[in-house]
């Protein structure tokens, strides 16, 4: 049994396509858990229509609490041996579940797959095609744990020649028993980074990992997705996320081994809040308020330590931005952030 958990919030435009892709699976022993997280469009109506049509679909509705609460509710309601997370604006290939259920790797704790992205205005190519060849499988053990966590912290794919994200919970199959044994859940007090915290904890407790080199998950690139929208409380989210990350790593005795990777994550998060938060063109803060906020962030203990790694970590644009930030050239930081914001949005169109 595979439990597919789909959080739903105001995605009426994409939801039917998402559910249809799961129902088209060549493997049929699954349940779909749709968690309507307080949608105010037609999403709940669509969920109920599908629930009435197929007994494998369970519809749960709750007040808006965020994607973490929705996923946690889905885990609680699940009954499958494997758990697969799917975002309601994405689609999966018809042989994703069959590959996850293959008896050859049922002793693994997690199965990694490859993903592909497409723009929301484009067509999804390949998701309806059954692969003829047997997928290649690559195995990792407990000795590779720190390598996998390091790659996740540095936002790198599992391998250089595949698209296997270690950050997102999507394009993976998780053992439900491992989640329950260690009470692993998504942090409900943050809006960005909750998936990294979940995966960090899961990867730490896992013993056997397998990578199936097959594209089975198709991500919709949306310009107005949560990740790229203006969020007033991104700074508070940033503080909570990195402290939780450090606390877990220290508690499990892996912080010293991965200290540089941790600070790489801190730098990447700082870059995001500068571009999408503080200097976002949609921000209502005055320039004086932005400068004051930047100084407060710069004085934070973790940020000061992270900036000490700035000459060694990240790509050139990020190093330039953090160089300017560290020296309080906030006027230049403002210009770089706005330019980056518009360039990144154009790439998503």
N, C-alpha and C positions, 0 to 999 in steps of 0.2 A: 504494500500500500504506500502510495506517495501522497502527501498532503501539499496542495498548492495554495499558498496564502497570498491573497491579493488585496492590499489596502486600497480603498476607493475614496477619492475626494474630488468631486467636481470634474470628472473626466468623461462626461457623457459622449464627447466627440470620439473617444478612442476605446471606450470600455467594451463594446460589443466585439470589436476586432480582437481585443486581448482575450476575451473569454472564448471566442470562436477558435482561436489558435490552440488553446488548451484542449478544447473538445475535439479538435481534429487529430489529436495524438494517436499514434498507432498503438500505444500502450493504454489500456482502458481501466486498469485497477488503480484509480486515484479518487481523491475528493478535492473539490475546489471550495475554499473558504473565502467568501467575499465579505470584507469588513467595511461597511459604509461608515465613514468617519465624519458624519454630520454634513454630508453634501447638501447643497441647496439648489442643485440643478436636477436633471432627470436620472442621475446615476442610481439612486435607490430603486426607482421604477424599473430600470433596466436590469438591475441585480435580481429583483423579484420575478421579472419575466423569465429569466434564465433559471432561477430556482424552481419555478413551477414546471419548467420544461424538462429538467434533468435532476433525478434524485441524488446525484453525486455532488450537487451544488448546495452548499449551506450558506445562507445569507444572515449576517449579523449586522445590526445597526446600533450605533452609539453616538453620543454627542461628540462634537469635534474635539479631539484630544491630541491629534498629530499622528504621524506615520508610525512612530515608535510604539505608542499605545495600541494602535491598530495591529501591528505585527505581533506584539506580545499577546493580544487577545486571540489572534489566529493560532499562535503556538499553543495556548491554553486549550483551545477548542479542537486541536488537531488530534488525529489518531493514527497517522501513517508512521511507518518505520523511517521514512525519509521526509524531510521538509524542503520544499522549493519555494522561494520567494519570487513573485512576479509583480512588477509595477503595472498599474492599470492602464498605462499608455504605451506599454511595450507588448511585444509578441514573442512567442517561442516557436521553435521548429517542431514539426510533427513527430520527430523521432527523439526529442530531448528526453522525455520520460522513459522511453524504451532503453535509451543509453544509460540513464541513471539506474534502471532496474536490472541491468545486465548482471547475471550472477557471478561473473568473473571478478568483480570488485566490490562485492557486498561486505567484505571484511574491512573496507576503508571507513574512516570516520567522516571524510568529506570528499566530494567529487567536484573538481574544478572543470569547467567547460569554457569555450571561447565565446566571445560576443562580437556583434557588429553593430554599427550605428547607422541611422538614416535620419534625414531631416523630416520634420513632421509633414511637410508638403510633398514628400516623395513617396515612392512605392517601396514596399519591403520585398527585396529579391532574395529568394532562397529558402524562406521559412516554410514553404509548403512542399519542398522537395525532400524525398527520402534518400539518404546517402546510401549508395550501393556498397561501398567498401567498409570493411571493419575498421573502426576508429583505432588510432594508436593510443596506447595507454602508457603513462610515465608515472612511476611510483616514487614516493618520498616517505621517509620514516621520521622517527623522533629526533634523529641526529640533524635533520634538515629544518627543525622547528624555528630556530633563530634566523636562518636564512629567509624563510617564508615571512616571518614577522618583519624582518628588516625591509624586505621588498615592499611589504604593505605600508610601512611607515614612510617610506620614500616614494610612495605612489608609483611603483614600477610594476609592470606585468610580471607574471610568474616566469616567463621566458622571453628572450629578446625577439623571437620570431613568431610569437603568437599574441593574440589579444585575450589575455586571461587576467582580468582585473582582480586584485586581492582586496580592494577597498569595498566594493559594493556587495551586498548579499545576493545579488542576482547572478544568474548563470552558474549556479552551484546547487549541490544537494547536500543537506546537513542531516546527520543522524539525530533523530529526535531524542533518543535515549541519552546521548551525550549532553544535549541542551538541558534535559531534565535533571540529570545526575549532578551537574554543576550549577544549576539554577541560573543559566545564562539568559540575559534578557537585554532588550534595547533600552538605553537610557531615555527616560521620558521628559527629562528636564533640559534637554538640548535639542535644537532643530537641525543642526548640521554637525556631522561627525559621529552620530550615534551608530552608524553602520561600522565605522572603524573600531569603535570600542567593542561592539559585539564580536566582530571578527577577531580582534586581538585576543579576547578571552577564549573564543572557540579554538583558534589556531593553537593557543598555548596548551589547552587540555587534549587536543587531538594527538593521536599516536601514528595514524596511517593516513596519508594523503595520496590521492590519485588524480592525475590530470588527463582528461580525455580531449585529445586534439581535434575538436569538432565544433563548428559554429552552430550554436543552438538557441542563442538569445539575441534579440534585436531591439536595441535601445532607441527610443524616439528622442532626437535632439530638439528640445523645445527652447526657444529664446526666452520664454517667460516661466521657465521651470523655477522651483524654489531656490535652487543653487545659484541662479543668476539673477534673481530678483532682489530689489532693495529690502533689507531687513534692518529695522531700527535697533534690534537687540543683538546684532552679530558680535559685538565686542564682549558682552556678558557671556554669550554662548562660547566664545573663544577661550575665555578664562576657565570656565567650568570644564570644557572638553580637555584641555591640555593638563589640567590638574588631575582629572580622573585618569587620564592616560598614564601620567607619571606615577600616580598612587598604585595602580595595578601593576605596572612594571617593577616598581620597587618592592611591592608586597611579594611578588613571585621571584625576586632575585635576578631579574634580567635587565635591569636598567643600566648597569655599568657596561654590559656587553653591547647594548644598543643605544648608548647615550647620543652618539652622533646622529643616528637615524631619528631619534626622538626630536632632537633640535631641528632636524630637517623638516619634520612635520610642523613644528612650531613656526618656522620661517614661512612655510607654504601657507599656513593658516593666517599668518600676519599679512601676507601678500593679498590673500582673498578678502580680508576685512577692510584693507585699505582701498582696494578696487571696488568691491561690491557693497561695502558698508559706509565707511567714513567719507570717501570722496566720490561716492556714487552720484551721478548727475541728478538723481531723483531725491536725494537727501534734502531734508528741510532744515538741517543744521546750518547755522551761520559759519563763515570761514573761521571766525574767532573760536567758536565752539569746537570746530574740527581740530584746530591747532592745539587747544587745551586737551582734547581727548587723545591726540597723538602723544603729547608729552606724558600723560598719565600712563599710557600703554608702554611707552619707552622706559618708564621708571619701574615697570613691573619686573620682579625678580627673574621670572622664567624668560621673559623677552630679552632682558639684558644679557643673560647667558647665551640665548640663541643667537643674538646679533654678533657674538664673539666668533661664531662659526661662519659668518657671512662670506668670507673670502674663499671658502672651501665648498660651499653647498649651493645647489640650485643652478638654473641656467643663467645666462648673462643678463637678460632683462630683469630677472628677479634680484640678482646681485646688485644691479644698478639701483633699483628701487629701494632696497634695504640699506644700501650705502647712503643714499640721500636721506632716508628716514632716520638712520642712526645719528646723522649730523644735523638733524632738525632743519633740513632744507625743505620745509613743508610746502612752499610754493611750487618747487620742482616736483615734489611728490604728487601734488594735486594734478599737475599737467600730465605726468606719466600715467597716473591712474585713469584719468579721463580718456586719454588716448587708448590705453589698454582696454578699457571698458567697451568702447565703440568698436575696436578691432575684433575683440572676442565675440561680440554680438553679431557682427557681420559674418564671421566664420560659421555661425550657427544658422544663418538664414538659408 
